[in-house]
Amino acid sequence: MMILIGMFDSPFVRRVAVSMNFLGLPFEHRNWSVGKDFDRIREFNPLGRVPTLVLECGEALMESAAILDYLDELAGAGRALLPRSGADRRSAQKILATATGAADKGVLQLYESAFRPREKRHEPWIERCRGQTQSGLDALERHAAAAGTGAWLLGGGPTQADITVVCVYSFLRSVLPAIVEPGRHPALGALAARAESLPEFQAIAMPAHTTPGEHVAVGAGVSRPGNSEGP
Ligand SMILES: N[C@@H](CCC(=O)N[C@@H](CS)C(=O)NCC(=O)O)C(=O)O
């Protein structure tokens, strides 16, 4: 069986896991933290990053987009989650780039507060990232609104665009609630609520966080003020 390495508080790991559920591809999960399990992860991935997918033959894949590309190939053309060609593929790729870019910018904001001592933080940079995350979410909101109430982003059934957008939206809402302002993204919120109720999503629950930023502090092995133990 394939082995998926990484915690589900990462939207990149979660989108791979949810996709595997949609594709009916079973996997063993290694709930390893990029902080305390860094060395173990590096045995499979030279960068020590997640997600990492270890195939049955022992080969390890990294980068969620490359992993998803392989999974679609494994599932076959009839079941693949990303449209194969044409306007739908272009739309999906644009939506995916917007969503993963917003997630990257969200993670960078967490890093600012979780990795840096307060006096070394640079507010203009954080503000830039915050604006980029918000613009990304606003663009995704327009995609969701254009799709229409009760529809998936590309019409038809759920695709990789829906999986990734919902994983990113749920992640940002959980760890950076100030960015996901109530009422600003109603179509996105409705899409997420519908997707999160599906068994493929429900089986891959995001761990609960008590404070924004704990995701990175715990995951990355960084001691925060008041957390003298560290992970
Ligand atoms: N572009 C990468 C992003 C993955 C990513 O940012 N992973 C984070 C966890 S959310 C990670 O491994 N962080 C540890 C590190 O970068 O050292 C992908 O799509 O797989």
The ligand as a Gaussian input file, in Angstrom:
#p B3LYP/6-31G(d) Opt

LIG

0 1
 N        4.687000      23.411000      -2.864000
 C        4.668000      22.427000      -1.836000
 C        4.313000      23.076000      -0.508000
 C        4.320000      22.086000       0.625000
 C        4.505000      22.782000       1.972000
 O        4.513000      24.019000       2.088000
 N        4.683000      21.960000       3.009000
 C        4.970000      22.492000       4.312000
 C        3.927000      22.052000       5.317000
 S        2.424000      22.932000       5.013000
 C        6.342000      21.967000       4.742000
 O        6.773000      20.912000       4.347000
 N        7.017000      22.766000       5.585000
 C        8.306000      22.454000       6.098000
 C        9.402000      23.084000       5.329000
 O        9.148000      23.700000       4.272000
 O       10.544000      22.975000       5.762000
 C        3.651000      21.321000      -2.183000
 O        2.673000      21.637000      -2.880000
 O        3.848000      20.156000      -1.796000

